[in-house]
């Protein structure tokens, strides 16, 4: 094993253990020894993501692609970063290249669908989600994604079935829980919607959409003071979140007929990779 390969192996272990600084130092040693090593470049991109440096991650993923253009994982990693940053057309091109190299990758079909939906191409997106499920029937994220586009088409029962399937497969999939809660709220099933929003908040107090959704439930139940208290707490935790601020202003200014921000009323979302995630195949 070469020195660069040994460094990459050690760096990957350090990254998996959460020792980010050590992983970065070791990976940089690999790149000093072999500046064009595609595996080391890709790993450096993963480390940069974990360190919240997306621009640097994009540069390293791009260099990995240039060093080994026939490796689908490198195209997919770059595409997922572009998708997370809402650069949908660029992400689409990268996912299509990854799939040209490895058509059977269910995750890339699902993420391609998200990129297409981001460009308003729902029919194409739906086909991608269905292809992902053909390849991997137990892929919870693809069930959730399919539910979103079915809801976009007004197919409420079919969408609900997909969201519930996603949660049965992955009870911790927050996006599926939020999507199901939004659908239940929109169809007047307030008690179950409240439970789902509360469960999401209990797992992660930084989920603004869960706080706003639960406040919407309280408002619909006539519990305006509870809604105000919930949003005030969310504002303290997330002072820079514009949607929380909008929702709170709306509740203060319209005590009888609340006009929620349109972004909240249409908050059916497809799971996309976060910039802090270290991407791996699948």
C-alpha positions in Angstrom: 0.0 0.0 0.0 1.3 3.4 -1.0 1.8 6.2 1.6 -1.1 8.2 0.1 -3.4 5.1 0.2 -2.5 4.5 3.9 -3.2 8.1 4.8 -6.6 7.9 3.0 -7.5 4.8 4.9 -6.5 6.3 8.3 -8.2 9.6 7.5 -11.4 7.8 6.7 -11.3 6.0 10.0 -10.7 9.2 11.8 -13.6 10.9 10.0 -15.9 8.0 10.9 -14.9 8.4 14.6 -15.6 12.1 14.5 -12.0 13.3 14.8 -12.3 15.9 12.1 -9.1 17.9 12.7 -7.0 14.7 12.7 -8.8 13.4 9.6 -8.1 16.6 7.7 -4.4 16.6 8.7 -4.0 13.0 7.6 -5.9 13.6 4.3 -3.8 16.7 3.5 -0.7 14.5 4.0 -2.1 12.1 1.4 -2.7 15.0 -1.0 0.8 16.4 -0.5 2.1 13.0 -1.5 -0.3 12.5 -4.4 -2.1 15.8 -5.4 -4.2 14.2 -8.1 -5.4 11.2 -6.0 -9.1 11.1 -6.7 -10.0 9.1 -3.6 -8.1 11.6 -1.3 -9.7 14.5 -3.1 -13.1 13.1 -2.6 -12.4 12.3 1.1 -11.2 15.9 1.6 -14.5 17.1 0.2 -16.4 15.0 2.7 -14.2 16.4 5.5 -14.9 19.9 4.3 -18.6 19.3 4.4 -18.4 18.0 8.0 -16.5 21.2 8.8 -19.3 23.4 7.2 -17.1 24.5 4.3 -19.3 23.9 1.3 -17.3 26.0 -1.2 -14.1 24.0 -0.4 -16.0 20.8 -0.6 -17.3 21.7 -4.0 -13.8 22.4 -5.2 -12.5 19.0 -3.9 -15.4 17.1 -5.4 -14.8 18.8 -8.7 -11.2 17.9 -8.7 -12.0 14.3 -7.8 -14.3 14.1 -10.8 -11.6 15.6 -13.0 -9.1 13.0 -11.7 -11.4 10.1 -12.2 -14.4 10.9 -14.4 -15.6 7.3 -14.6 -16.3 7.0 -10.8 -20.1 7.6 -10.3 -19.7 8.3 -6.6 -17.7 11.4 -7.2 -20.3 12.8 -9.6 -23.1 11.9 -7.1 -21.3 13.6 -4.2 -20.8 16.8 -6.2 -24.4 16.6 -7.4 -25.8 16.2 -3.8 -23.9 19.2 -2.7 -25.3 21.3 -5.6 -28.8 20.0 -4.8 -28.4 21.0 -1.1 -27.4 24.5 -2.3 -30.4 24.6 -4.7 -28.4 24.7 -7.9 -30.9 22.4 -9.5 -29.8 22.5 -13.1 -26.2 21.8 -12.3 -27.2 19.0 -9.9 -29.4 17.5 -12.6 -26.5 17.3 -15.0 -24.2 15.7 -12.4 -26.8 13.1 -11.4 -27.4 12.2 -15.0 -23.7 11.6 -15.4 -23.6 9.5 -12.3 -26.5 7.4 -13.5 -25.0 7.0 -16.9 -22.1 5.3 -15.1 -24.3 3.4 -12.6 -28.0 3.2 -13.6 -28.9 1.0 -10.7 -28.2 3.6 -8.0 -31.6 4.2 -6.3 -30.3 7.2 -4.3 -29.2 9.1 -7.4 -32.6 8.5 -9.0 -34.2 9.9 -5.9 -31.9 12.9 -5.8 -32.3 13.5 -9.5 -36.1 13.7 -8.9 -35.5 16.3 -6.2 -33.4 18.4 -8.7 -36.1 18.1 -11.3 -38.9 19.1 -8.9 -36.8 22.1 -7.9 -37.0 23.2 -11.6 -40.8 22.7 -11.7 -40.6 19.4 -13.7 -42.9 17.3 -11.5 -43.8 14.6 -14.0 -40.1 13.8 -14.6 -39.5 13.9 -10.9 -42.2 11.4 -10.2 -40.8 9.0 -12.8 -37.4 9.2 -11.0 -38.9 8.5 -7.6 -40.8 5.5 -8.9 -37.6 4.2 -10.5 -35.8 4.6 -7.2 -38.6 2.5 -5.6 -38.4 -0.1 -8.3 -34.7 -0.5 -7.5 -35.1 -0.3 -3.7 -38.7 -0.8 -2.4 -37.7 -0.2 1.2 -36.1 3.2 0.4 -37.9 5.5 2.8 -36.7 8.7 1.4 -38.1 7.8 -2.1 -41.5 7.0 -0.6 -41.5 10.4 1.0 -40.4 12.1 -2.2 -43.1 10.4 -4.2 -45.6 11.5 -1.6 -44.6 15.1 -2.1 -45.2 15.1 -5.9 -48.5 13.2 -5.5 -49.6 15.9 -3.0 -48.5 18.5 -5.5 -51.0 16.9 -7.9 -53.8 17.0 -5.3 -53.7 13.2 -4.8 -54.1 13.4 -1.1 -54.8 9.8 -0.2 -52.0 8.5 -2.3 -49.6 11.1 -0.8 -50.6 10.1 2.7 -50.0 6.5 1.9 -46.5 7.3 0.7 -45.7 9.4 3.8 -46.9 6.7 6.1 -44.9 4.1 4.3 -41.8 6.3 4.7 -42.4 6.6 8.4 -43.0 2.9 8.8 -39.6 2.2 7.2 -37.8 5.1 8.9 -39.6 6.4 12.0 -36.8 9.0 12.4 -37.2 10.5 8.9 -38.2 14.0 10.0 -39.1 15.2 6.6 -41.7 12.4 6.1 -43.1 13.3 9.6 -43.4 16.9 8.7 -44.9 16.2 5.3 -47.5 13.9 6.8 -48.3 16.4 9.6 -48.8 19.2 7.0 -51.2 17.0 5.0 -53.1 16.1 8.2 -53.3 19.8 9.1 -54.5 20.7 5.6 -57.2 18.1 5.9 -58.4 19.1 9.3 -56.9 16.2 11.4 -55.4 18.5 13.9 -54.8 16.1 16.8 -52.6 13.7 14.8 -50.8 16.6 13.1 -50.0 18.1 16.5 -48.5 14.8 17.7 -46.2 14.6 14.6 -45.1 18.2 14.9 -44.4 17.8 18.6 -42.4 14.6 18.1 -40.3 16.3 15.5 -39.6 19.2 17.9 -38.8 16.9 20.7 -36.1 15.3 18.6 -34.7 18.6 17.2 -35.7 22.0 18.7 -34.1 23.7 15.7 -36.7 22.5 13.2 -38.5 25.8 12.6 -41.1 24.2 10.3 -42.2 21.9 13.1 -42.6 24.8 15.5 -44.6 26.8 12.9 -46.7 23.8 12.0 -47.6 23.2 15.6 -48.4 26.9 16.1 -50.7 26.6 13.1 -52.5 23.7 14.8 -52.8 25.6 18.0 -54.2 28.6 16.1 -56.7 26.4 14.3 -57.8 25.0 17.7 -58.3 28.5 19.0 -55.3 28.3 21.3 -53.7 31.6 20.2 -51.7 32.2 23.4 -50.2 28.7 23.1 -49.3 29.5 19.5 -47.7 32.8 20.5 -45.7 31.2 23.3 -44.4 28.4 21.0 -43.3 30.8 18.3 -41.7 33.2 20.9 -39.6 30.3 22.1 -38.7 29.3 18.6 -37.6 32.9 17.9 -35.3 32.8 21.0 -33.7 29.6 19.8 -33.5 30.7 16.1 -33.2 34.5 16.1 -32.2 34.7 12.5 -35.0 32.5 11.1 -37.2 34.7 8.8 -40.1 32.3 8.7 -40.4 32.2 12.4 -40.4 36.0 12.5 -43.0 36.1 9.8 -45.3 33.6 11.5 -45.0 35.5 14.8 -45.8 38.9 13.2 -48.8 37.4 11.5 -50.1 35.9 14.7 -49.7 39.2 16.5 -51.2 41.3 13.7 -54.1 39.1 12.7 -55.5 37.7 15.9 -58.8 36.6 14.2 -57.8 35.6 10.7 -54.1 34.6 10.6 -52.3 35.0 7.3 -49.4 32.6 7.5 -46.4 33.1 5.2 -46.9 31.4 1.9 -43.7 29.4 2.3 -45.2 27.8 5.4 -48.5 27.0 3.7 -46.7 25.2 1.0 -44.0 23.5 3.1 -44.1 20.1 1.6 -40.5 19.2 1.1 -38.3 16.5 -0.3 -35.4 15.3 1.7 -32.2 16.6 0.4 -28.7 16.1 1.7 -27.5 18.6 4.2 -24.3 20.5 3.7 -22.9 19.0 6.9 -23.4 15.4 5.7 -20.4 13.3 4.6 -21.7 11.6 1.5 -21.1 8.0 0.7 -22.5 5.7 -1.9 -26.3 5.1 -1.3 
